[in-house]
Amino acid sequence: MKIKSLFIVVCAVVLTFNSGATEKNRVKLPGIVDGKLFAANIESISVMNLQMDDDWVFSNDLEINIANNYIYFFEGGQTRLISFDSKTGGKLSSRTIKGRGPGEINGLNSMFCFGDTLCIQDTWNRVLCYDRNCKFLSILHEFEAKGLKQHILRLNNGKYAQIWLTRLPSDTEQSAIILTDKSFKTISTHFETPKDNVYIYPADGKPYIANNDTIRFFFPCDNHLYSLCGNTEQCTELALPNPLTPQIIIKMIKSTGQIEKMYDYDGFFGGLGESGRFLFFKYQMGKNNYISMFDKHTNSAVSIKSDDDDNLVNNIIRHSVVSITDGKFIYALCRNSDLAKYLEGHDAKLNACLKQTQAEYRAFLERNANYIKGLEPEEREVANVLLKIKLKD
C-alpha cells in the first residue's frame, strides 16, 4: 500500500511496564509465506451497498465508526459528518460540523459509538454526542488538556480508556493508558512512559482498537503490539530484520529535514484489525508491502509480500485501508478502480468467497449507476467502496 497520508506525531512512547505483571512475547514475522495459506484465513469479503450522492467523499482522510444500526463517516478535509443505515445502505444525513458553535468542533482526535450514538472527541478535548441524523445531542465529557495527542476508546463493559501520548521527556503526564469508569474517574494506569525517550510515530492506519474488555495499540517504531486485557498488560514484539527506530528517524530528519527517505526502512503501519482468533495488520518493510495475521491461539504469524502475490483475495486486502474493527469484522475502504481490477475479468480465478463479493460489488454499482455516470473518470476511479472483512475463528 502506497502511503499517501503519512503524518508525523512526536510523542514519548517507549513503554515500560508497571510491576512484573506484563507478559511479553516475541513473534518473528515471516517475510513471505504461501499466499494461499493467508487467504485461507479470510472467511468473507462483503461489499457494503451504500448509497452514493454529492456528499459522498473521495478523500483518504476518513474515519469510520460502526454503531448498532448505523455507519458514521467523518471526512477530515471538510470536517463533514455523514450517516448511513447499515442494513439498507441508505444515507440518513450529512452536515459540516466545523466551527465554534454548539455541536461544532475544530478537529478530530477520536470517535467511538455506544448503542447508536456517535461520540466525537475533538481537539479541544471535549466528547460530543450525535444521533443518527448527525444532530448534536450533548457534551458527554470535557477533559483537561494533556500531552500532544489523546484518544478515547469505549469498551463494551462501559469503561473508557484514555490513550495519552506525551510530547517531551519533561512533560509531567507520563501515562500511555488510563482506564476509567463510566464517569471518567481513573481506575488504573498502565504502560507508563519512561523519561528521556522521544518517539516519532509514522502511521497511515488507526493504531488502536478496543474489543470487549481489551485494548490494543501498535507502535511501529519499536514494532510492539501492546494489549490491556482486563487489568493484565501484555506486549508482543513483532520481530523485523531492520526495524525503524526513533534514533534513525530523528537523525534522518535532523540531517536532511526530509521524511521521504524513511521509505527505505521498516515500520510503516497500515492498519490494525481483530477477530476472535486473529490480529490483522499491514506494514511496509523497505519499499515492499506486507500483510500479516497473528494467530492468538498458536502465538504465530502468517505473512505475505502483497506486491508479488497474484492471489485475488490478498490483492484486495492489500489495496484496502483498514479503518475500524469491532472484534467480528474489519471495515476497510477500497478504491473503486482497485476493486474492479480484481473482481472483473478474473471469473476463472474467483473462489466462492469472491464470487459472492463480485455479486455484491455489481449490486453496489447498479444501485449507484446514475450517480457514477455523472462523475469525472478520475472521480469514478477513486470513489470509496466500503468492505466488510471477516476472518475465520
NORQUICOR-V700173 format. One line per field, one symbol per residue. burial: + if it has 9 or more other C-alpha atoms within 8 Angstrom, else -. A space follows every 50 residues. Layout:
# NORQUICOR-V700173
burial->???
This chain:
# NORQUICOR-V700173
burial->---------++++++-++---+----++++--+-+-+++--+++++++++ ++---------++++++-++++++++--++++++++--++++++--++-- --++++++++++++-++++++++-++++++++++-++-+------+++++ +++++---+++++++++++-+--++++++++----+--++++++--++++ +++++++++++-+++++++++++++++++---++++++++--++-+--++ -++---------+-+++++++++++-+++++++++--+++++++++---+ ++++++--+-++-+++-++++++++++++++++++++++--++------+ --++++++-++-+++--+--++--+---++++++++++++++-
